Amino acid sequence: MEIPPKPTLAKIKKFTTPNEIRYAMMHVFQDAQSGLAGHRKLVVILKNVFKKAVELDQLLYFSMWFTKLLSKVLPLKKGELAGDRIAKFCYSFVNSLIHDASEEQQQEEDNKVKKEEREDDEDEEDTEQHQEEEDTPRSIFVSYLIKYLLRGIEAKDKSVRYRVVQLLAYLVEFFTEIHDNDTFEALYKLLDNRLEDKESVIRIHALVAMSHFQQFEFKVESEDGETEETISTAQILEKIINCLQHDESPEVRRAALMNLLKTRDTIPTLLERARDPNFINRRLVYSKISRELGDLDAIDFENREYLLKWGLNDRDPSVQMAAAKMLSTYWYDSVNQDILELIDRLNVTESSIAEQALSVFFKTKPELLKNITIDESFWKNLTTEKAFLMRSFYQYCNQAGMNTLINSNFPELLDLAETLQKYLEVRLKAINDNEDIVKLWESHDESINKLDDQIFSLENQVSRIENDVELNQRNLANADNDIEEFKEAIKLINGRIEQLENDEGDIDDLKTEENAGMIDQIRDFSEDDLKEQLDVFSQELENSVQSKLGFLGKLKELEKKFETNRETLIKAKDTKSQTIELFETEHADDCIPFSKKLKELEFVINQLLQIAKDFDLSDEIGRRKLSQIIRTTLTEDKLPENLISVALKVLNAISINEKDFVSMAVEIITDIRDSRDEEFHSAAATFDNDFYEEDDDDDDGESQQSSAISSKKRKVEADMPPDDIVLRCLIITGHVLEVLNQNLDHHLSLSSIYSGIVNYALQSDTKKNLHLAGLRCLGLFALIDHQIAEIACKTIFQAAKSNGEEVKTIGLKAIMDILATYGMNILDSNFKYRYSRFFYKTLLAFETPKLQCIVAEGLCKLFLSDVLNKSMQKKPDRENTSTTSEQQQEEDDLFEHEKHLFEALILIYFNPHTKINQELQQILSFCIPVYAFSKQDHQTNLTAITGDVLYRLFSDYEQDISPTSTIQQLISWCDPRNLVKLTDEEINKSTSHVYQCVYVLQVLEQTDSKNIKKVIINNLNKFFISDAVDSITLQALVTAVEETKRLLEDTDNDFVMDRPTKKNFDSFVQVVQNTYETAKKREDEEEEEARSSRSNSVSILQELEDEAANISIKKEVDSADVSQTSKPETSEDEDEDDDEEMKVEEVKQEVNDEKQEVEPIGTEDTKAKELENSLNEIDKFLDEEDDVDYGDISMGE
């Protein structure tokens, strides 16, 4: 039958039969898949065909053929342009139908008569609503189309599922046209199911479709079919947020990021994607999401802080640029390009990133620098915003070398010092003028500190109780095991005694799986021996039972104690919150405003100090003035810690050298300590009575330090000043230690501080601020003295292990710093495993995410710097070592502990619970690849744990992780092609993938999961195995592959490979076999070439000897007469020996003669020179290869 020509609008009007409609639709779909350019025209044609079908009462016929033509593209894979074009055409057609209907409805409403009475109007509105709810041709068509597509949404073919969900993602926008509640419910539920489809491209379109349900609520039938369940907006948002946070595919998370409804509740969830593992998703937060949020006030301070902190410090340059653009463009424009207003919104008094943010801002907009003017009036009226702008402006210009701008805007050092002094006086005056308010505030701080001390003590007690519970549970488990063993032993002995008494049966008849180990031990026992042993076991059983009862009693007691302390802790925290809230309410008009004003003034002083720290200090008068101001304010004023820190940095910059700085700092500390005790006449005597006597003797430096360190055990003096004074001294000491570069031997005055206030603070374990400051100082002292470090490790470890999270935080940081400074040898060899176990336990404690991050980051640094993995890279060899068995066992234990720590890091990376800890995920996402790609040894370490990691992950989290992504990630980390600074030859000779493949094959053999087996087999071809690897190593891989193949082909094995999987495995087996054969052939050729080379060396040597002999013979003939007359009489043997020696000597003489006679032209001279060079090369060759057997070569012939 001849197909009619393409339809036109005129021809469509003349259609009278269904066939004409069908052929017109076929033409339209044929043209639609060719390109997007003609879609608009085709939509108009198809709409007219649709209208004609309605006129001819052929709507269902039109719908049927529309879906039939649409089904032609459903099997097309992702990326097929024809399928994508038809999907877009389908959307355009339906969208045009709905749009035309809306216009018609609006036109009808505009044409209504507006002069009717109110009641008539209401009746008409009811009629309209009724008509609107009736089915229309467009709603019938849309409903038919969606019903048809839903039939294929769970198809087995992933391409069909993809195309169906793709079309639904387009069409779900028009779900208001669906009047059938069953269809609407089926659409929602089936799309919800596709959110968990194994194909990420399907999940993407399902999520886009689901996002259209966010803005309204609806009801669906419950699972029992008897009631209706309301689906709220919150439930839809939760589904999308779940995809945003937990989906393994970055594209799915990106779709969720772009389609999640932006509300006050969802904004924090959107912004946390700034720490997404995928850099494109992170960049989108800054380039698109932040811009769509509009005004800067839509983001609260905390989220603004996180955005800037994460974005400006991101490891990807494009994310940094996007964050900088967000700050300098979107946010800057939102405050009408007022830089002071932008600084105000950054809340610089509380911000930790504002300084870096403004530096980036200046870098992005350098043209603004010339517009900033800092004159005298500016200096006299500094606000927090102006002071911060001034300091940031100075630091940027100073770092960029813009001295002209600095000179034109900033005064001399003396004027800067006087300005700083004035603001310090203003602060002091404000405090003195508001003495009553200050006393109220101090009283409030004192009460809060007491509550903090109580909470601190309770948290530490709870932590100790938890440790005791864990210990007793472990002991209880051991007691249970002992009881079972003793019971089994008693049962075995009773059975054996009965056999002996009845003189029948054999002891092996009593053998079970539980007592197999005891059978041989009692096999030769007599009846009396057995009875004696029975009494022993019975007594041991009784003891174990009593021990168990004791442990149970302790656990019950601990449980009661834990509940009591926990309740008290909750009450104490509630009391603290209520106290703060009550104080803020009662003093909202006096203390709170004063505190805010004082804080702003201190911020201005801080900015002036920051400028002074980097200022030009060449002015001697200004330098002395500034030094006097700093020393006075540190001694006499109660400065907050942030001012103390920067003031000490200024003092360090002013000082002549580090010793001068420490001397001034110690003087300040002693003056502060003496400030409330008139009995102290000597500042140095405050800390150590013998300080000056020791310091006078330079030769006794070591004994001084030893005495200072040993004073740790000395009893703390009873005349210690008040705690607030000690705390000030500790804060200053801590910040002094932070800037030191020399060790403690150069600053013995600090030793007395360590033996005094630091030890006092360490013993004050019920006073939170004091104890934490003491721990911090101890950790810093350890970094500048080896002996203190040895003591500090034990002290800090015990404190961190048995106390709450705050102590653990400081302790873990200190231990990691100490290990990074001194290495693992600083630890007592008998306790190294305890540290490893503590790190391991903390790393797996998901209830303390902050501690997880500290340990993970510290361990990553230690592994990356090879502090921890030295023993992993070279496991001790028992055969080639002179160490004792105890030392050998210690090294083996250390190897295993470090291996387990490293394995824990990798397991944590893949653990599904890590997704909720974005900081931890970022640390591991950055550190592990850097570690893997930096050295071959690092890849070897990763290879060694691959098998254990995969087996544990697949055993515990198979349903929660993607096996494919997991194994591909591990393969990528161990791929030698990803290593830096390696030649192609070194890459090809790497064995990391060979051994990793062997370990992966072991997992394949051990796992019972068919899905895991399939995943492993399908990823085997991703291993890089080169024929440059030695054949012995490849032979091991061939053996492993053959064993795996035999296991898979075993008839008892219930795993059957499908065709693609079998094809991949056979291909891998063939590649491995070919690679091995190629390597073997290459080695055989190299060995043959080496043999040939050695034979050639012998031949060349013989030729050279012959030529040398000819030359010596010629010389011998020329001087024959002389030789005969001068030669003395000798025996025959002596003559032969002399002849041999003569020939050798003549050859050497000939060579020397030829070497001395250098002529430009001459055949004999050239030949002799070549001979000399050849002989020299042969001598060198023989020296290097003296162990090679060249056969029977006579050098004298």
Buried (B, 14 or more C-beta within 10 A) or exposed (E): EEEBEBBEEEBBEEBEEBEBBBBBBBBBBEBBBEEEEBBEEBBEBBBBBBBBBBEBEBBEBBBBBBBBBBBEBBBBEBEBEEBBBBBBBBBBBBBBBBEEBEEEEEEEEEEEEEEEEEEEEEEEEEEBEEEEEEEBBBBBBBBBBBBBBBEBBEBEEBBBBBBBBBBBBBBBBBBEBBBBEEBBBBBBEBBBEBBEBEBBBBBBBBBBBBBBBBEEEBEBBEEEEEEEBEBEBEBBBEBBBEBBBEBBBBBBBBBBBBBBBEEEEBBEBBBBBBBBBBBBBBBBBBBBBBBEBEEBEBBEEEBBBBBBBBBBEBEBEBBBBBBBBBBBEBBBEBBEEEBEBBBBBBBBBEBEBBBBBBBBBBEBBEEBBEEBEBEEEBBEEBBBBBBBBBBBBBBBBBEBEBEEBBEEBBBEBBBBBBBBBEBBEEBBEBBEEBEEBBEBBEEBEEBBBEBBBBBBBBBBBBBBBEBBBEEBEEBBEBBEEBBEBBBBBBBBBBBBBEBBEEEEEEBEEBEEEBBEEBBEEBEEBEEEEBEEBBEEBBEBBEBBBEBBEBBEEBBEEBEEBBEEBBEBBEEBBEBBEEBBEEBEEEBEEBBBEBBEEBEBBBBBBBBBBBBBBBBBBEBEEBBEBBBEBBBEBBBEBBBBEEBBBBBBBBBBBBBEEBEEBBBBBBBBBBBBBBBEEEEBEEBBBBBBEEBEEBBEEEEBBEEBBEBBBEBBEEEBEEEBBEBBBBBBBBBBBBBBBBBBEEEBEBBBBBBBBBBBBBBBBBBBBEBBBBBBBBBBBBBBBBBBBEBBBBBBBEBBBEBBBBBBBBBBBBBBBBBBBBBBBBBBEBBEBEEBBBBBBBBBEBBBBBEBBBBBBBBBBBBBBBBBEBBBBBBBBEEBEEEEEEEEEEEBEBBBBBBBBBBBBBBBBBBBBBBBEBBEBBBBBBBBBBBBBBBBBBBBBBBBBBBBBBBBBBBBBBBEBBEEBBBBEBBBBBBBBBBBBBBEEBEEEEBBBBBBBBBBBBBBBBBBEEBEBEEBBBBBBBBBEBBBBBBBBBBEBBEBBBEBBEEBBEBBEEEEEEBEBEEEBEEBBEEBBEBBBEBBBBBBEBBEEEEEEEEEEBEEBEEBBEEBBEBBBEBBEEBBEEEEEEEEEEEEEEEEEEEEEBEBEBBBEBBEEBBEEBEEEEEEEEEEBEEBBEBBEBBEEBEEBEEEEEEEEEEEEEEEE
